[in-house]
């Protein structure tokens, strides 16, 4: 049995489907209600990493655990030691953690203190572990969906600065592989897309998929800061803008790890857009 936290999230939703399709027994843990039509072999449990005592029943009988922090859990919540104690008590053998590339490229980011603590604790736990460190997500483009629908316009800073954005479905596919397969113990995988692509080019890809013109309006850093402040904690914004506007060479580099694990190329941004095109119509 495999326990998946964040089961209705950007990665977890796809991961649960992949594991169920592979015939695994899955306990899907989420603070959100279960889907109306859950997949066969999936048992849903309401809860998450914010309540370790409540999570314990979902760990009983699990041989592997997928851990992803989301939302406010990135800034506060129960300690990684509490989680690992529950893991040890349940006899879970394997942990797969979604961390962040920034934990190595920008180790002093205040927004990643809690995630770094989980990263370090999992690697020091004595359990079999694999850490996934994705860079920028292709799904960040959902932030443009409303302006594309209503104005056919993308507003973003640093239009020509490219990052190799990764499709969350690829993160889920890698997670499914390392949860199920041997040979990944102790590994840290950097997950990126196949090419660096900037916001201006992303807007063009969305336009091509829609078959309509989509304008690109470049925001200043100050304008972008004000925009992000509407939904992002203040402590996260400066680091986010630093990565977007002045990425380090390693943050712009394409990692081979998705292809190495999945034995196929990482999906391009276009594939993510085409799969999520209704959000932009």
C-alpha positions as CSV (number, residue, x, y, z in Angstrom):
1,X,0.0,0.0,0.0
2,X,1.1,3.5,-0.8
3,X,0.0,6.6,1.1
4,X,-0.2,9.9,-0.8
5,X,-0.5,13.2,1.0
6,X,-1.7,16.3,-0.9
7,X,-3.8,13.9,-3.0
8,X,-6.1,16.5,-4.6
9,X,-3.2,18.9,-5.4
10,X,-1.3,19.7,-8.6
11,X,0.9,16.7,-8.3
12,X,-1.0,14.4,-6.0
13,X,-4.2,14.1,-8.1
14,X,-2.2,12.8,-11.1
15,X,0.0,10.6,-8.9
16,X,-3.1,8.9,-7.3
17,X,-4.4,8.1,-10.8
18,X,-1.1,6.7,-12.0
19,X,-0.7,4.5,-9.0
20,X,-4.3,3.2,-9.2
21,X,-3.8,2.5,-12.9
22,X,-0.7,0.5,-12.0
23,X,-2.8,-1.7,-9.7
24,X,-1.5,-0.3,-6.4
25,X,-3.6,0.0,-3.3
26,X,-3.6,3.7,-2.4
27,X,-4.6,5.7,0.6
28,X,-5.2,9.3,-0.7
29,X,-4.9,11.9,2.0
30,X,-6.3,15.4,1.4
31,X,-7.9,18.2,3.4
32,X,-10.3,18.5,0.5
33,X,-13.3,16.2,0.0
34,X,-12.7,13.1,-2.1
35,X,-13.7,13.1,-5.8
36,X,-17.2,12.1,-6.7
37,X,-15.9,9.0,-8.6
38,X,-12.7,7.7,-6.9
39,X,-10.6,5.3,-8.8
40,X,-10.7,1.6,-8.0
41,X,-8.2,0.6,-5.3
42,X,-8.1,4.1,-3.8
43,X,-9.2,4.8,-0.2
44,X,-9.6,8.4,0.7
45,X,-8.8,9.9,4.1
46,X,-9.4,13.5,5.1
47,X,-6.4,15.1,6.7
48,X,-2.8,15.9,6.0
49,X,0.6,16.9,7.3
50,X,-0.9,19.6,9.4
51,X,-2.4,17.0,11.7
52,X,0.1,14.1,12.2
53,X,-2.1,12.4,14.8
54,X,-4.9,12.3,12.3
55,X,-2.5,11.1,9.6
56,X,-1.4,8.0,11.6
57,X,-4.4,5.8,10.5
58,X,-3.6,6.5,6.9
59,X,-0.1,5.2,7.4
60,X,-1.1,1.9,8.9
61,X,0.0,-0.9,6.5
62,X,1.7,1.5,4.1
63,X,5.1,0.5,2.7
64,X,5.7,3.8,1.0
65,X,4.7,7.5,1.6
66,X,4.6,10.4,-0.7
67,X,5.1,13.8,1.0
68,X,4.4,17.2,-0.4
69,X,3.9,20.4,1.5
70,X,1.3,22.7,0.1
71,X,-0.2,26.1,0.8
72,X,0.2,27.3,4.3
73,X,2.1,24.1,5.3
74,X,5.1,25.6,3.6
75,X,5.2,28.3,6.3
76,X,3.9,26.6,9.5
77,X,2.6,23.4,10.9
78,X,3.8,20.2,12.6
79,X,7.5,19.4,12.6
80,X,9.2,16.9,10.3
81,X,10.2,15.0,13.4
82,X,6.6,14.4,14.2
83,X,5.9,13.0,10.8
84,X,9.0,10.8,10.9
85,X,8.0,9.4,14.3
86,X,4.6,8.4,12.8
87,X,6.4,6.9,9.8
88,X,8.6,4.8,12.1
89,X,5.7,3.7,14.3
90,X,3.8,2.5,11.2
91,X,6.8,0.7,9.7
92,X,6.8,2.7,6.4
93,X,9.9,1.7,4.5
94,X,10.1,4.3,1.7
95,X,9.6,8.1,1.7
96,X,9.4,10.2,-1.5
97,X,9.5,13.9,-0.7
98,X,8.8,16.8,-3.1
99,X,11.4,19.5,-2.2
100,X,12.6,22.4,-4.4
101,X,15.5,23.1,-6.6
102,X,15.9,26.4,-4.7
103,X,17.0,24.4,-1.6
104,X,20.3,23.9,-3.3
105,X,20.6,26.9,-5.6
106,X,19.4,29.5,-3.0
107,X,19.9,27.9,0.4
108,X,19.2,31.1,2.3
109,X,15.7,31.8,1.0
110,X,13.5,32.6,4.0
111,X,10.5,31.2,2.2
112,X,12.0,27.7,2.1
113,X,13.1,27.3,5.7
114,X,10.4,24.8,6.6
115,X,10.8,22.9,3.3
116,X,14.6,22.7,3.9
117,X,13.9,21.2,7.4
118,X,11.7,18.5,5.9
119,X,14.3,17.8,3.2
120,X,17.1,17.4,5.7
121,X,15.0,15.4,8.1
122,X,13.9,12.9,5.5
123,X,17.5,12.4,4.2
124,X,18.7,11.8,7.8
125,X,15.8,9.6,8.8
126,X,17.4,6.2,8.2
127,X,14.5,5.3,6.0
128,X,14.8,4.6,2.3
129,X,14.2,7.9,0.7
130,X,14.1,9.8,-2.7
131,X,14.0,13.5,-2.9
132,X,12.4,15.3,-5.9
133,X,13.6,18.8,-6.4
134,X,11.6,20.5,-9.2
135,X,12.3,23.9,-10.6
136,X,9.6,26.3,-11.9
137,X,6.3,24.7,-12.6
138,X,4.6,25.0,-16.0
139,X,1.3,25.2,-14.1
140,X,2.3,28.7,-12.8
141,X,0.8,29.8,-16.1
142,X,-2.6,29.2,-14.5
143,X,-2.0,32.6,-13.0
144,X,-2.6,34.1,-16.4
145,X,-5.8,32.1,-17.2
146,X,-8.3,34.8,-16.2
147,X,-6.6,37.6,-18.2
148,X,-6.2,35.3,-21.2
149,X,-9.9,34.4,-21.0
150,X,-11.2,37.9,-20.5
151,X,-8.6,40.1,-22.3
152,X,-6.5,37.7,-24.4
153,X,-3.5,39.2,-22.6
154,X,-0.7,37.8,-20.5
155,X,0.8,40.2,-17.9
156,X,4.2,39.1,-16.5
157,X,7.6,40.5,-15.7
158,X,11.0,39.5,-17.3
159,X,9.4,38.4,-20.6
160,X,12.6,37.2,-22.2
161,X,14.1,35.3,-19.2
162,X,13.6,31.6,-19.7
163,X,13.4,28.8,-17.2
164,X,13.0,25.1,-18.0
165,X,9.5,24.8,-16.5
166,X,8.4,21.3,-15.5
167,X,5.0,19.8,-16.1
168,X,3.5,18.7,-12.7
169,X,2.4,15.5,-14.5
170,X,6.0,14.6,-15.0
171,X,6.7,15.2,-11.4
172,X,3.8,12.8,-10.6
173,X,5.1,10.2,-13.1
174,X,8.6,10.3,-11.5
175,X,7.1,10.0,-8.1
176,X,5.0,7.0,-9.2
177,X,8.1,5.3,-10.5
178,X,10.3,5.9,-7.5
179,X,7.5,4.9,-5.1
180,X,7.0,1.6,-6.9
181,X,10.5,0.7,-8.2
182,X,13.7,-0.2,-6.5
183,X,17.0,1.5,-7.5
184,X,16.1,5.0,-6.4
185,X,17.0,4.9,-2.7
186,X,19.2,7.8,-1.6
187,X,18.8,9.7,-4.8
188,X,18.0,13.3,-5.3
189,X,16.4,14.1,-8.6
190,X,16.3,17.6,-10.1
191,X,13.2,17.8,-12.3
192,X,12.9,20.3,-15.1
193,X,11.3,20.6,-18.5
194,X,13.2,20.0,-21.8
195,X,14.0,23.6,-22.6
196,X,14.2,27.1,-21.0
197,X,11.2,29.2,-22.0
198,X,10.3,32.7,-20.9
199,X,6.9,34.3,-20.3
200,X,6.7,36.0,-23.7
201,X,7.2,32.7,-25.5
202,X,4.8,31.0,-23.1
203,X,2.2,33.5,-24.1
204,X,2.9,32.7,-27.8
205,X,2.4,29.0,-27.1
206,X,-0.9,29.6,-25.4
207,X,-2.0,31.8,-28.4
208,X,-1.0,29.0,-30.9
209,X,-2.9,26.5,-28.9
210,X,-6.0,28.7,-28.8
211,X,-5.7,29.7,-32.5
212,X,-6.1,33.3,-31.4
213,X,-3.8,36.3,-30.7
214,X,-2.7,36.7,-27.1
215,X,-0.9,40.0,-26.2
216,X,2.0,40.1,-23.9
217,X,2.4,43.0,-21.5
218,X,5.7,43.1,-19.6
219,X,5.3,44.2,-15.9
220,X,8.0,46.0,-14.0
221,X,9.4,44.3,-10.9
222,X,7.4,46.7,-8.8
223,X,4.2,45.9,-10.7
224,X,4.9,42.2,-10.5
225,X,5.5,42.5,-6.7
226,X,2.1,44.2,-6.2
227,X,0.4,41.5,-8.3
228,X,1.9,38.6,-6.4
229,X,1.1,40.2,-3.1
230,X,-2.6,39.6,-3.8
231,X,-2.2,35.8,-3.3
232,X,1.4,35.1,-2.1
233,X,3.0,35.7,1.3
234,X,5.2,38.7,1.4
235,X,8.3,36.8,2.5
236,X,8.0,34.6,-0.6
237,X,7.8,37.4,-3.2
238,X,11.4,38.8,-3.3
239,X,12.9,35.3,-3.8
240,X,10.4,34.4,-6.4
241,X,11.1,37.5,-8.4
242,X,14.9,37.0,-8.1
243,X,14.5,33.5,-9.6
244,X,12.2,34.8,-12.4
245,X,14.3,37.8,-13.2
246,X,17.9,36.8,-12.5
247,X,18.1,33.0,-12.5
248,X,21.4,31.4,-11.8
249,X,22.9,29.3,-14.7
250,X,22.0,26.1,-12.8
251,X,18.4,27.3,-12.6
252,X,18.2,27.7,-16.4
253,X,19.9,24.4,-17.1
254,X,17.9,21.4,-18.3
255,X,18.2,18.4,-16.0
256,X,18.4,14.8,-17.5
257,X,16.6,13.3,-14.5
258,X,13.0,13.2,-15.8
259,X,14.2,11.3,-18.9
260,X,16.5,9.1,-16.8
261,X,13.7,7.9,-14.6
262,X,10.8,7.8,-17.1
263,X,12.8,6.6,-20.1
264,X,11.2,9.3,-22.2
265,X,11.8,13.0,-22.7
266,X,10.3,15.5,-20.3
267,X,7.1,17.1,-21.6
268,X,7.4,20.5,-23.2
269,X,5.3,23.5,-22.0
270,X,3.2,23.1,-25.1
271,X,2.0,19.7,-23.9
272,X,0.9,21.2,-20.6
273,X,-1.0,24.0,-22.3
274,X,-2.8,21.6,-24.7
275,X,-3.9,19.4,-21.8
276,X,-5.1,22.4,-19.8
277,X,-6.5,24.6,-22.7
278,X,-10.0,24.8,-21.3
279,X,-8.7,27.0,-18.5
280,X,-7.6,29.6,-21.1
281,X,-10.7,29.6,-23.4
